[in-house]
């Protein structure tokens, strides 16, 4: 895939629509397109948060192993960002992410991701909104489960 094709692909992602093409070209150049087969792990809970992943095609499951066993927290599809929480919190991964189907993602190195947020506050706001929405959805699922006990 050419750099220009990567930039066109990134322009389709709502998170990057406001970013100028020259910056997207730099992002595409400094990032790595990676492929995962269904069942392959992006990263595991407890690992160092060294990159964020932007899902371009396919789907990835976010899960944890708790006292009650394996719990799927979310299923994320195209244009979803995953792995950013560990980078933002400067903490190890809080969950395991596994390809649910054959998945193509853009692996964005930690330092590149942080620089992108520093240069483009609108991306930081979009990431915060997405995190807040995911937290709200998780709270709702927990409340629903607690009501069944």
C-alpha positions in Angstrom: 0.0 0.0 0.0 1.3 3.4 -0.9 1.7 6.3 1.5 -1.0 8.3 -0.4 -3.4 5.3 -0.1 -2.7 5.2 3.7 -3.4 8.9 3.9 -6.7 8.5 2.1 -7.6 5.7 4.4 -6.8 7.8 7.5 -8.9 10.7 6.1 -11.9 8.3 6.4 -11.4 8.0 10.1 -13.5 10.6 12.0 -10.7 11.1 14.5 -8.4 12.3 11.8 -10.7 14.3 9.5 -9.5 17.7 10.8 -5.8 16.8 10.5 -4.0 18.2 7.5 -2.8 15.8 4.8 0.9 16.5 5.5 0.5 15.4 9.1 -1.5 12.3 8.1 1.3 11.5 5.7 3.8 11.7 8.6 1.5 9.6 10.8 1.2 6.9 8.0 4.9 7.0 7.5 5.7 6.6 11.2 3.0 4.0 11.9 2.9 0.3 10.9 0.0 -1.5 9.2 -0.5 -4.8 11.0 -2.7 -7.8 10.3 -4.2 -10.1 12.9 -6.0 -13.4 12.2 -9.1 -14.2 14.2 -8.1 -15.2 17.8 -4.7 -13.5 17.6 -3.9 -11.2 20.5 -3.0 -7.5 19.8 -1.8 -7.2 23.4 -2.5 -8.8 26.8 -3.6 -7.3 30.1 -0.5 -6.3 32.2 1.8 -5.6 29.2 3.5 -2.3 28.7 1.3 0.2 26.8 3.7 0.9 23.9 1.3 1.6 21.1 -2.3 2.4 20.2 -4.1 0.6 17.4 -6.6 2.1 14.9 -8.8 -0.6 13.5 -9.0 -0.2 9.8 -10.9 -3.4 8.9 -12.3 -6.3 11.0 -13.2 -6.4 14.7 -11.4 -6.8 18.0 -12.7 -7.9 21.3 -11.7 -6.2 24.6 -11.8 -8.6 27.5 -10.5 -9.3 31.0 -10.3 -12.4 33.2 -12.1 -11.8 36.5 -13.2 -13.8 39.5 -16.2 -15.0 37.5 -14.1 -16.0 34.5 -13.6 -14.4 31.1 -15.6 -11.2 30.5 -15.9 -9.5 27.1 -16.1 -5.7 27.7 -16.5 -4.5 24.2 -16.3 -5.4 20.5 -14.7 -2.7 18.4 -14.9 -2.3 14.6 -13.5 -0.1 11.9 -12.3 3.4 12.9 -12.1 2.4 16.6 -9.0 3.3 18.6 -7.8 0.7 21.1 -4.8 0.7 23.5 -4.9 4.5 24.1 -6.0 4.1 27.8 -2.7 2.6 28.9 -0.7 5.3 27.0 -2.8 8.1 28.5 -2.7 6.7 32.0 1.0 5.7 31.7 0.0 2.3 33.1 0.2 -1.3 31.9 -2.6 -2.6 29.7 -5.9 -2.9 31.7 -7.4 -5.5 29.3 -6.6 -8.0 26.6 -7.5 -7.2 23.0 -8.0 -10.1 20.6 -8.9 -10.0 16.9 -12.5 -11.3 16.6 -12.2 -11.6 12.9 -9.3 -11.1 10.5 -8.3 -7.5 11.3 -6.1 -4.9 9.8 -5.0 -2.1 12.1 -2.6 0.8 12.1 -0.1 0.5 15.0 0.7 4.0 16.3 3.8 4.1 18.6 3.3 5.6 22.0 5.5 8.7 21.4 3.8 9.4 18.0 0.4 9.1 19.6 1.2 11.5 22.4 2.8 14.0 19.9 -0.4 13.8 17.8 -2.5 14.6 20.8 -0.2 17.5 21.7 -0.3 19.0 18.2 -4.0 18.5 17.6 -6.2 19.3 20.6 -9.3 18.3 18.7 -8.0 14.7 18.5 -7.5 14.7 22.2 -11.1 15.9 22.7 -12.4 13.2 20.4 -10.4 10.5 22.2 -11.7 11.7 25.6 -15.3 11.6 24.3 -14.8 8.1 23.0 -13.3 7.0 26.4 -16.2 8.7 28.3 -18.8 6.9 26.0 -17.1 3.5 26.5 -17.0 4.1 30.3 -20.7 5.0 30.3 -21.5 1.9 28.3 -19.5 -0.3 30.7 -21.2 1.3 33.7 -24.6 0.5 32.1 -23.7 -3.1 31.5 -22.4 -3.4 35.1 -25.6 -1.8 36.5 -27.7 -4.2 34.4 -25.7 -7.2 35.7 -25.9 -6.0 39.3 -29.7 -5.8 38.9 -29.9 -9.5 37.9 -28.0 -10.7 41.0 
